[in-house]
Amino acid sequence: MKRKLLFPLMLGCLMGFSACDSDSENTGTTLMQVRMTDSPGDYEEVNIDVQSVQVHKEADGDEEGWITLDEINPGVYNLLDFANGKDTLLASSTLPAGKISQIRLILGENNSLKLKDGTVTPLKTPSGQQSGVKLDINAELVSDVTYVLLLDFDAAKSVVPRGNGQYNLKPVIRTITQAVAGGIKGKVTPAEYEPGIYVISAEQDTIGGFANESGDFLIKGVPAGTYTVKFYTEDDAHNQTVENVSVSQNQIKDLGTVELPE
C-alpha cells in the first residue's frame, strides 16, 4: 500500500482539527473546538485564568452530564488580545453526537485588571461562580461534522467596579456554535484493495485517509467546497478518481459504492 506516500498528509490531519480516520467506530461522534474572542473594553488588560472547559449533554443541568474537553490550553488570557476579529483556541475534543445544553469555564485565581494608568488590581469572581461560569448553548451536534464554539466576551460589561477601587469579574459572554467542516464517506469494492484516499480541492489542498478492510472510508474535517477524490492502490493498477464531489460544512457527503478497476 502507499501508506508511506500518505504519511505526511495523515500527520498534517492529526496536527490540525480535521480527522482522517476511516474506522466505522468513529460514527456517533463529532469534533468540537472552543475558541475565544472579545469585544473591546476601556482597559489596558483584562486577564482571565482559564483552567478547564466542560460541556453538558443533558438539559436538566445535573452534574452527571458534564464532559471535560480533554485537549485544553490552560493559562491566563488577556481578553483584549482577541478583539477586532481575532480569536484563540481554548480547548477541543471528540464528543458524542447529539444535543449539548451548556458550557462551563473553570477559572483559576489569577484573574486581574490593568487600568489605563498602569495600575494592576485583582478581579474577584463572585461566590456563585466558584464552580464555573455556565453558559447556555442548546446546539445539536451532527455525527462526524466538525464544529467551532466561539465564546465572545464583552470585556466592558464583564468588569464590574465595586466602588472601593476593586473590581469583580462577572463574565458577559455570547456563544456562537457553527459547523465549519463536513466530510466524505463511502465504500470501495473490491474491499481487499484497501486504497489510500486523497481529497483534493481546486487550490490543491489535500486531506488524506484510507479505506478499511471492509472497504468503508470516512474522511472528516473537509471544509465546504468541491473536490476531486482519488483512490490509490499499491500497484496503481486499480486507481480510481471521482470528480466534482460537493461538500457542505454541516453534513457528510456519501459517495455510495466506488468501484475500483479489476
C-alpha positions as CSV (number, residue, x, y, z in Angstrom):
1,M,0.0,0.0,0.0
2,K,1.1,3.6,-0.5
3,R,1.0,4.4,3.2
4,K,4.4,6.0,3.1
5,L,3.2,8.3,0.4
6,L,0.2,9.4,2.5
7,F,2.0,9.7,5.9
8,P,2.8,13.4,5.7
9,L,-0.9,14.1,4.9
10,M,-2.0,11.9,7.7
11,L,0.3,13.7,10.1
12,G,-1.0,17.1,9.0
13,C,-4.6,16.0,9.7
14,L,-3.7,14.8,13.1
15,M,-2.0,18.1,14.0
16,G,-4.9,20.1,12.8
17,F,-8.6,19.9,13.8
18,S,-9.7,17.7,10.9
19,A,-10.0,13.9,11.3
20,C,-8.8,11.4,8.8
21,D,-9.9,8.2,10.4
22,S,-12.0,5.9,8.3
23,D,-12.8,3.4,11.1
24,S,-16.5,3.0,11.5
25,E,-16.1,3.1,15.3
26,N,-15.9,6.9,15.0
27,T,-19.5,7.1,13.9
28,G,-21.7,8.7,16.5
29,T,-19.1,11.3,17.5
30,T,-18.3,14.9,16.5
31,L,-15.2,17.1,16.7
32,M,-15.6,20.5,18.6
33,Q,-13.2,23.4,19.1
34,V,-13.9,26.1,21.7
35,R,-12.4,29.4,20.7
36,M,-12.4,32.8,22.5
37,T,-12.8,36.3,21.0
38,D,-13.6,39.7,22.6
39,S,-15.4,43.0,22.3
40,P,-13.1,45.9,23.3
41,G,-13.1,47.4,26.8
42,D,-11.7,50.6,28.2
43,Y,-8.8,49.0,30.0
44,E,-5.2,48.2,29.3
45,E,-5.6,44.5,30.1
46,V,-8.4,42.2,31.2
47,N,-6.7,38.9,32.2
48,I,-8.7,35.7,32.9
49,D,-7.3,32.4,34.2
50,V,-8.9,29.6,32.3
51,Q,-8.2,26.2,33.8
52,S,-10.8,23.8,32.2
53,V,-13.7,23.7,29.7
54,Q,-16.7,21.4,30.1
55,V,-19.9,20.9,28.1
56,H,-23.1,19.4,29.3
57,K,-25.0,16.7,27.4
58,E,-28.3,16.9,29.4
59,A,-31.0,19.5,29.5
60,D,-31.6,19.3,33.3
61,G,-28.2,20.7,34.4
62,D,-27.2,17.7,36.7
63,E,-23.5,17.1,37.4
64,E,-23.6,13.7,35.7
65,G,-23.8,15.1,32.2
66,W,-20.7,17.3,32.3
67,I,-17.9,16.3,29.9
68,T,-14.4,17.8,30.3
69,L,-12.7,18.7,26.9
70,D,-9.5,16.7,27.0
71,E,-7.3,18.9,24.8
72,I,-7.2,22.1,26.9
73,N,-4.8,25.1,26.7
74,P,-4.9,26.4,30.3
75,G,-3.5,29.7,31.2
76,V,-4.0,33.4,31.7
77,Y,-5.5,35.2,28.7
78,N,-5.7,38.9,28.1
79,L,-9.1,39.3,26.5
80,L,-8.1,42.5,24.8
81,D,-5.6,40.5,22.7
82,F,-8.5,38.9,20.9
83,A,-10.5,42.0,19.8
84,N,-11.3,43.0,16.3
85,G,-12.0,39.6,14.9
86,K,-9.0,37.8,16.5
87,D,-9.6,34.6,18.5
88,T,-7.6,31.8,20.2
89,L,-8.1,28.1,20.8
90,L,-9.1,27.2,24.4
91,A,-9.9,23.5,24.0
92,S,-11.0,20.8,21.6
93,S,-12.3,17.3,22.0
94,T,-14.2,14.4,20.3
95,L,-17.7,14.4,21.8
96,P,-20.7,12.1,21.4
97,A,-23.1,13.4,18.7
98,G,-26.3,14.9,20.0
99,K,-27.5,17.9,21.9
100,I,-25.3,19.9,24.2
101,S,-27.1,22.3,26.5
102,Q,-24.4,24.2,28.4
103,I,-20.7,25.1,28.5
104,R,-18.8,25.7,31.8
105,L,-15.5,27.6,32.1
106,I,-13.5,26.6,35.2
107,L,-11.5,29.7,36.2
108,G,-8.4,29.9,38.4
109,E,-7.4,32.6,40.9
110,N,-5.1,34.6,38.6
111,N,-7.7,37.0,37.2
112,S,-6.6,40.6,37.0
113,L,-7.3,44.0,35.5
114,K,-4.7,46.6,34.3
115,L,-6.1,50.1,34.2
116,K,-5.1,52.8,31.7
117,D,-2.8,54.4,34.3
118,G,-0.9,51.1,34.7
119,T,-2.5,50.1,38.0
120,V,-3.0,46.3,38.3
121,T,-5.7,45.0,40.6
122,P,-7.2,41.5,41.1
123,L,-10.5,40.6,39.5
124,K,-12.7,38.9,42.1
125,T,-15.0,36.1,41.0
126,P,-18.4,36.1,42.7
127,S,-19.0,33.2,45.0
128,G,-21.9,32.0,42.8
129,Q,-19.4,31.3,40.0
130,Q,-16.8,29.4,42.1
131,S,-18.0,26.1,40.5
132,G,-17.5,27.6,37.0
133,V,-19.0,30.1,34.6
134,K,-22.0,28.4,33.0
135,L,-23.4,29.5,29.6
136,D,-26.4,28.1,27.7
137,I,-25.7,26.7,24.2
138,N,-28.6,24.4,23.2
139,A,-26.9,23.2,20.0
140,E,-27.4,19.9,18.1
141,L,-24.1,18.2,17.1
142,V,-24.4,16.0,13.9
143,S,-22.3,12.9,13.8
144,D,-18.9,13.3,12.1
145,V,-19.3,17.1,11.4
146,T,-16.7,19.5,12.7
147,Y,-17.8,22.4,14.9
148,V,-16.4,25.6,16.4
149,L,-18.0,27.0,19.6
150,L,-17.0,30.7,19.8
151,L,-17.1,32.4,23.2
152,D,-17.5,36.2,22.5
153,F,-16.5,38.0,25.7
154,D,-17.8,41.6,26.3
155,A,-14.8,42.9,28.3
156,A,-16.5,46.2,29.1
157,K,-19.6,44.5,30.6
158,S,-17.6,41.7,32.2
159,V,-15.7,44.0,34.6
160,V,-17.8,45.5,37.3
161,P,-16.4,48.2,39.6
162,R,-17.2,47.6,43.3
163,G,-16.8,51.3,44.3
164,N,-13.8,50.9,46.6
165,G,-11.1,50.6,43.9
166,Q,-11.8,46.9,43.5
167,Y,-13.4,45.1,40.6
168,N,-15.5,41.9,40.1
169,L,-15.3,39.6,37.2
170,K,-18.8,38.8,36.0
171,P,-18.3,37.4,32.5
172,V,-20.8,38.5,29.9
173,I,-20.3,36.1,27.0
174,R,-22.2,35.4,23.8
175,T,-21.9,31.8,22.5
176,I,-21.9,31.0,18.8
177,T,-21.9,27.4,17.6
178,Q,-21.1,26.8,13.9
179,A,-20.4,23.8,11.7
180,V,-17.2,24.5,9.9
181,A,-16.4,21.3,8.1
182,G,-18.3,18.2,6.8
183,G,-16.8,15.1,5.4
184,I,-16.9,12.4,2.7
185,K,-17.7,8.7,3.3
186,G,-18.5,5.7,1.2
187,K,-17.4,2.1,0.4
188,V,-14.9,0.8,-2.2
189,T,-15.1,-2.5,-3.9
190,P,-13.3,-4.9,-4.2
191,A,-12.6,-4.2,-0.5
192,E,-9.3,-6.1,-0.4
193,Y,-7.5,-3.3,-2.3
194,E,-7.8,-1.0,0.8
195,P,-6.8,2.1,-1.2
196,G,-5.3,5.3,0.2
197,I,-7.5,8.3,-0.5
198,Y,-6.8,11.9,-1.5
199,V,-9.4,14.6,-1.2
200,I,-8.1,17.4,-3.3
201,S,-9.5,21.0,-3.6
202,A,-9.3,23.3,-6.6
203,E,-6.4,25.0,-4.7
204,Q,-4.6,21.6,-4.4
205,D,-5.1,21.5,-0.7
206,T,-5.3,17.8,0.3
207,I,-6.7,15.7,3.1
208,G,-5.8,12.0,3.2
209,G,-7.2,8.8,4.6
210,F,-7.7,5.1,4.0
211,A,-10.4,2.6,3.4
212,N,-10.6,-0.2,6.0
213,E,-10.6,-4.0,5.5
214,S,-14.4,-3.9,4.7
215,G,-13.9,-1.1,2.1
216,D,-15.5,1.6,4.2
217,F,-14.0,5.0,4.5
218,L,-14.8,8.3,6.2
219,I,-12.7,11.5,5.7
220,K,-13.7,14.1,8.4
221,G,-12.8,17.8,8.6
222,V,-13.5,18.6,5.0
223,P,-14.4,22.3,4.5
224,A,-17.3,23.2,2.3
225,G,-16.3,23.1,-1.4
226,T,-15.9,21.0,-4.5
227,Y,-13.3,18.3,-4.5
228,T,-11.6,15.6,-6.6
229,V,-11.4,12.3,-4.7
230,K,-8.6,10.0,-5.8
231,F,-8.2,6.3,-4.7
232,Y,-4.7,4.9,-4.9
233,T,-3.8,1.2,-4.7
234,E,-0.4,-0.4,-4.1
235,D,0.5,-1.1,-7.8
236,D,-1.6,1.8,-9.4
237,A,-3.5,-0.8,-11.4
238,H,-6.7,-0.3,-9.5
239,N,-6.7,3.5,-9.0
240,Q,-10.0,5.4,-9.4
241,T,-11.0,9.1,-9.5
242,V,-14.3,10.7,-8.6
243,E,-14.7,14.3,-9.8
244,N,-16.8,17.2,-8.7
245,V,-17.7,16.0,-5.2
246,S,-19.6,18.8,-3.4
247,V,-19.3,19.0,0.4
248,S,-21.3,21.3,2.6
249,Q,-20.0,22.3,6.1
250,N,-22.8,20.7,8.0
251,Q,-23.1,17.2,6.5
252,I,-21.2,14.1,5.5
253,K,-21.3,13.5,1.7
254,D,-22.0,9.9,0.9
255,L,-20.3,8.7,-2.3
256,G,-22.0,5.3,-2.0
257,T,-20.1,2.4,-3.5
258,V,-17.0,3.3,-5.5
259,E,-15.9,0.5,-7.9
260,L,-12.2,0.2,-8.4
261,P,-10.9,-1.3,-11.7
262,E,-10.2,-5.0,-11.6
